[in-house]
């Protein structure tokens, strides 16, 4: 399974943008990049995903490097409610990949008021 | 149902007893996943069901762990002869088939083995 590497923790000030990095140097051509976040005492929730092009939705933006070996999740204005563990994962789009979906340790984001 | 439902939400058991955890996926979701999350750690993949295909059991940590799913409905995760190291939150997720599909997670079962 292709692996991702994320910093253990990051800190941000409220109302400021946050850039959460993820390295996936062994990504294959059929792997999709997904981001989930886990708020305290809850199950993870979907944030965003993409393949090659940058993506935007109401929660965040995803910037994917041209060689696809890294990506960045961008929260445009962090709020206290964004304090969570953010997981960057790869899902294999090739049919035999089976969509097993492996999570790493994630990045714990602290947001200061 | 609105989302993925897991029961019980909390389970306290004695070492050596068997436990059964239940997951009700979202209707129409053919894929179902079980994960284990120890305190302060990330999600550890256990098992994955996709429709009527053979499940991917590669994450089950020992033969004390097993899971079943009937068709595209309820799944049960069974842990036999529980050990203290089995204490964790067990999370279930479901999704439609496809790599673009989102995983929807339940709130988990907190298992405590005394």
Interface residues (C-beta under 8 A of the other chain):
Chain A: X32 X36 X42 X43 X44 X45 X46 X49 X85 X87 X91 X92 X93 X97 X98 X99 X100 X101 X102 X103 X104 X105 X106
Chain B: X4 X31 X33 X35 X41 X42 X43 X44 X45 X48 X50 X56 X58 X91 X93 X95 X97 X98 X99 X100 X102 X103 X104 X105 X106 X107 X108
